[in-house]
Amino acid sequence: MNCFRRNLSNKYFILFLFTCLIFLAFEVLPFFVPNIAFLHSHLPDLMRYDVNFGVACFGSSVLLMALTHNFFTLKRKELWVFILVGTLLEIVFYMQRLNINGLWLRLSHIGPGYLMVAFLLVLRKTYNCYRDNEGEHLIKYLEIIGLGLCMPCVYTLSGGLIGLRGERYVYDGMLLTADSLTGTQPAFIITEFLRTFPVINLFMTIVYDYLGMWMLLSQVLVYLYERNNADSKPYLAFFPVLTYAAVVLLGMHCYVYFPAVGTEYFCGTAVFPHGPYPKYSLDCLPKPVAAPPFLARNAMPSLHLSWIICAYLGICRIKKSYAYVGLFFVVLTLLSAFSIGCHWLTDFIVALPFTVLCASLTHLRLKFPYRLGMMLWGGGVSFIFMYFLKHHIDLVILYSHYYLIGVCISSFVSVLLLYAMVYPRKYS
C-alpha cells in the first residue's frame, strides 16, 4: 500500500487509473445511454479489422516496452506460448478478414494476435508481482498496461461521443471555398501528383494507417529515456500519450460542431483529384450537404497532423536525430492525408492552433499564466475559424484578402508557440 501511495505522483500510474476509469465508464454508460455499445462488444471486431486499434493502439507499446526492459524476461515456455498461440490467433483473425478486398489490406491488419498474447503475458507477470508482494515491479507492469490500453480506450470513447450527437449534414463546401481563395485547389494538385506514383501512394497509405504506431513509438522513446536517466531528471516537457488523449477528446467535439467527410467523399472519384472541382461565390454560396450516416465526419481539423506534431514535441528534446526523424514524419503525415483524399488544406491550417490548445493543456512544466494564454490562443483561433466557415462563409469570401492574412498570421504564431513550449526560457 505504501508503494501505491508513493507512486500516486507517477504520471504513468495515473494514466493506468485514467484507463481503468474509461473502461469502467464504457461498461456503465450503455445502461443509461442506448446509443453507446458496451466496450467489450467493440473489442473483438476492432481487434480483427481495425489496423489503428489492433496493431498500433492496443499492443505496440505493450510489446516494445515489455520486451526491452530487464524486469520483463520471457522464459522459454512463455516464448513458445507467445509464438504458438499468437500464430494461431493470427490465422483465425486472417480467416475472418477474407471478405476484405485486396491481399495487402488483409495483411496490413496482422499483429493483434501476437500483441494480445504479449498483453496477457504482462497481465500474468502483474499478478505474480501482486501475489509475491513485489510492489515496485507491480507499479512498472501497471504503467505498461496503462500505456498499452490508453489509446484504444480513448479511441472508443471518442467514437461513442461523436455517435451521440452526430449531425446529418456536412460542411465540406465551405472548406472547398476557403481552399479556393488561394486561387487554386491545393488538395487536388498535391493528391493528383502523389497518385501518379503508385509506390509512393501505397507508402503514404501505410504512413497514414499506422499513425497510431508512430505515436506509440514516440511514447516508448520517452518512457525508455526517462527510465534510463532517472537520476539526471531530464527535461522532457511532453507526455505523448497524454497529448494524444487530449487531441482525441477535444477533436471529437470539433467533429460534432463542424462535420466534414473530406475531399474524395465530398467530390466523388469522378471529380477528385483531376477536377473540375465545384466553384462557389457570393452569388452561389455553399450549403450544408446531407451525407450518409456511415461516412466518418472527421476531417476538420486534421487530428492526424495534431497527433504527429504532439509525437514530435515529445521526442525532439531527447536526441537531434529523433527531432529530424520526427519532423520527417510530420511532413509525411501531411502528404499522406492529402494522398488518401480525406483532408482539405484548411483542415491543416486549423490543426495548428488546435495543437497549441492540446499541447498547452498537457505540457508538464508550463506555468499557469502562460498555459492560460496559449490555451486561449489555440482554442480561440480554432473556434473563430470554424465559426466563420460554418456560419459566415459569405464574409470569408467578401473579405478573402483579410482571411488569407489571418491564416498566415495564425499559422506563424501557432508554430512559434509550439516551438516555445519545446524550448522554454523563463516561463516554465
N, C-alpha and C positions, 0 to 999 in steps of 0.2 A: 504493500500500500504506500509506503514511503517513496518507493521508486516512482509510482504513478504521480504522487504529489510533486516530486522534483521535476518531472517531465511535462507538467501542465503548461510550461512556457515553451516547450518544444513545438515549433510550428508544424513539423511532420506529424507529431502525435495529435495535435489539434486538427490537422487535416483528416486523420483517421476518424476522430469523433464526428467531424463535419460529414464525412462519407456515411457513417452509421446513421446519422440523423436523416440524410436524404433517403437512404434505404428505408428507414422506418416511415418517413413521410409518404413514400410511394406505396407502401403496403397499407397505409391507413386512409389516405385521401380517396381511393376508389369507393370506400363505404359512404362517403359524403358527396362526391362529385362523380356522376355517372360517366362523364366524357373521358375520364382518365382510367387507363387499364392498370392492373397490378404490375409492379416491376418484374416479378418472377415470370409473368406471362410474356414479357418482351424478350427476356434473355435468350431463350432457345433460338428464335428467328434471327435476332441480331447477331448471335454468335455464329450462325451458319451463313448469313448472307451479307452483313454489313461490314465492309472492309475497314472503315474508320473505327467502328466499335470493336470488332473482333480482333484485328491484327494490331492496331495502334493503341487503342484506349485500354482494353482490358488486360493485355498481357505483356506488352513490351517492357514496361517499367519493372514488372514483377520478375520477368526472366533475366533481364540485363543486370539489375541491381542484385538480385538474389545470387546469381552465379558469379558475380565479380567481387563478392565480399568473403573475407576469410571466415566469417562466422556462419556462412552457409556452405557446407561441404557435402556434396552428394556422395552417399555410399554407393557401392557397386549395384546393390539391389535396387536402390532408388533410381539410379541411372537407367537400369533396364526397364523399370516401370515407366519412367518418363518416355523412353524411346518406343516401347511396345504399345502402351496404352495411348500415347499421343498419336502414333501412326494409325492405330485402329480408329480413333476419333476423327482423324483427318479423312480417312477413307469413307466413313459414314457421312461426314459433312459434305464431302465431294459428291457422293451419290445423290444427295438431296439438292445439289446445285446443278444437276444435269439439264434442268429446264432453262438455265441461263444461256443465251446465245453467245457463242464465241469461247474458244478454249482459253484465251488469255483472261477473260473476265472470270472464268471459273477458277483458274489457277491463282488469280490475284487475291482470292479470299483464303488461301491456305495459310494456316498459322494458329487459329483459335484452338485447335485440338491440343497441340503441344503446349500452348500457353495456359490452357485450362489445367492441364496436368501439373505444370510448374506452380500454378497458383495453389492447387490442392496440396502440393508438397510444402509450400510455405505455410499453409494452414496447419499441416501436421507438425512442422517444426515449432510453430507458435504454441500449439497445445502442449508439446513436450516441454517447452520452456515454462509454461504456466504450471504444469504438473511438477516439475523439478524446482520450482521457485527461483528460476533464473531471471530476475527482474530486468536487468539491463538488456539481455538478449531478447526478452519478450518485447520491450519497447521498440527495438530495432525491427523486429518482424511486423509489429503493428504499423510502423512507419511504412514499410514496403506494401502492406495490404492497403493502407490509405492511399498511397501514390498509385497503386495499380487499379483501384476502383473509383477514384475520384472523378476521372474524366468520363467514364460511361455513366456514372450516376448523374452528373450534371447534364450530360448529353440527353439522357432520358427525361430528366426533369424539365429541360428546356422544351423538348417535344411536347410534353404534357401542357406546359404553359401556353405555347402558341396554338395548340389544338383547342384550348378552351375558348379563345377569343379571336380566332382567325376570321379574316374578312373575305367576302366572296369576290371582291374587286381587287385589281392590281393597278399600280400606278407607273408602269414602265413607260407609257407615253411621255410622262413628264421627264423621266430620266433621258429618254432619247432626245427630247427637245433641248435639255440642258447640255447634253453632249454636242448637239448640232451647233450650239453657239460658238464653238471653236472654229467653225467654217467647214468642218468635215465630220466624219464619224470614226473616231479613233478605234473603237471596239471592232468595227467592221474591217478596217485596214489591217490592224495587228493580227486579228484572227485569220483573215484571208492569207496573209503572208505565212503564218506559222503552219497552216493546214496544207500548204503546198509541199511541205516536207513530212511525209508520213511518220518517219522515225522520230523526228522532233516532236510531232504532235502526240505520239504514243508516250514519249518520255514526259511531256507536260501533263498528260493524264495521270501518270504514275505519281508525279510530284504532288498534284492536287489531291488525289485519292488518299495518299499516305501522309497527308499533312499532320494528322494526329501523331504519327510515329516520330516525325521531326520534333514536334512539341515535347514528346516524352523523352527523346534523346537529350534535348536541352536540359530537361529536369534531371536526368541521370547524371549529366556532367556536373551540374550544380551540387547534386547530392554527394557524388564521389569527391568532389573538390572540398566540400565542407567536412566530410568525414576524414579525409586525409590531411586536412590543415586545421584541425580543431583547436590546436594551441595558438596558432597565429591569428585567429579570428579575422579571416579575410573579409574585405568589404565587398559583399555581394548584395546589391540593392533590390534584386528582384527574385521572386519565387515563381517560376514559370507555370506550375500547375494552378497556383492561386490566381494568377492573372488570367489563365485560361478560363477558370470558373467565372471570374468577373466578366470577361468578354461574352461568354455564353449567356449568362443570366441577364445582363443588360441588353445584349444584342437581340435576344428573343423579343424583348419589349419593343425594340426598334422595328422588328419584322411585323409585329402586331400593328404598330402605328402606321408603317409605310410598307405594305406588302408589295413585292415585285418578284417576277419569275425569272428575269434575266433576258439576255439578248436573243438567244436562239429560240426559246419557248415563245417569246412575245412576237418575234418577227416571222418565225417559221423557217424551215430549212430551205424553202424555195427562195427566200429573200436573203437570209443570213448565211454566210457573211459577204456574198457577192453583190447584194443590192438589187435594184434600188430600194433604199430604205424610206419609210414614210417621212414626210416633212410637215411641220406644224408652224403656224404663225399666229399673229394676233387675230386674224380673220378666221383661223381654223385651229382653235386651241385643243390640245389633247385632253381626253376624258378618261376616267377610270374604266377599265375593261373587265368584264366578268371572265373568270378563269375557272377551269375545272378544279374541283376540290382536292384532287390527288396531286396537283402540282405544288412543289415546295415554294413558299413565298419567302425566300431567304436570300435576297440579293442586296438589299440596301440597309446598312452599309456592308462592306465586304468583311465578314468575320475572319475569313482565311488570311487576309492581309494583317488584320489586328493580331491574330494568333501568332503568325510567324514573326511579326515585329516584337511581340512580347517574348518569344523564344530567344530572339536576338539580344534583347535587353538583358535577359538572364545570363547569357554566356559570354558576352563581349568583353567583360572585365577579367575573365579567367585567363585567357591567352589571346594574343593578337591573331594567331591562326584561326581560333574559334570565331573571332569577330569577322574575319574575312569570309570564312565559310558561311557564317550566319547571314551576312549581307548578301552573299551569292544566292542563298535560299530565299531571301526576301524578294529579290528580282525574279527568281524562277517562279515563285508563287504568284507574283503579279502577272507574269506572262501566261502561266498555266490557267489562271482564272479567265483570261481573255480566250485562250485556245479552246477551252471546252464550251464556251458560249454561255456562261452563266452570270456575267457581270458587265455593267456599264462603267465607263470612266468615272462618272460621278460617284459610284459606289466606293471607289478607292479614295476619292477626294474627301468624302465624309468619314471614311475609315480612319484617317489620320487624327483629326481632333477626337474622334471616338476612342482611339487607342490612348490618347493623352488622359482621357477620363478614367479608363480602366487601369492604366499604369499608375496614375496618381493615387487611386484607391488602394492599390496593393503594394505600393512602394514600402519597403521595410523600415526606412530611416528618414522619411521626409517629415519636416516639422509642420505643425498644423497650418500656420498662415499660408505657407507655400503650397501645401497639399490642397487647401481650400481654393486658392486662386487657380491652380491647374485644373481642379475638378470643375470649377465654374466655367473656365475657358473651354475645356473639352466637351462638357455636357451642353453648354450654351450654344456653341458654334454648331455642334451636331444637330441640335434641335432646330435651330434657325434654318439651316439648310433644308431639313426635311419638312418643316412647316411651310416655308415659302414654295418649295417644289410641289407640295401636295395641294395647298390651298390657294396659292397666288402665283401660278405659273405665268399668268399674263404680265405681272410686274417683273418677273425674271426675264421675260422676252423683251419687254419695253426698256428695261434698264440693263441690257445684256452686258454693256461695257463695264458697268459698276459691278455686276455679278462676277465677271471674269477676274476683275481686280481683287474682289473679295476672295475668290478661290485661291489666287496666288498668295495673298497675304495669310489666309488661314492655314494653307499648306506649309508655308515657310515658317510661321510661328510655331505650328504644331511640331515640326521636325526639330526646331530649336529647343522646345520644351522637353521633348523626348531625349535629346542629347544632354540637356542639363540634368535630367534625372539620373542618367547613367554616369555622368562625370560631374558630380556636385562640387560646389565650392564651399559656401558658408551656410547654406540653408538646411543642412541635414545634420 
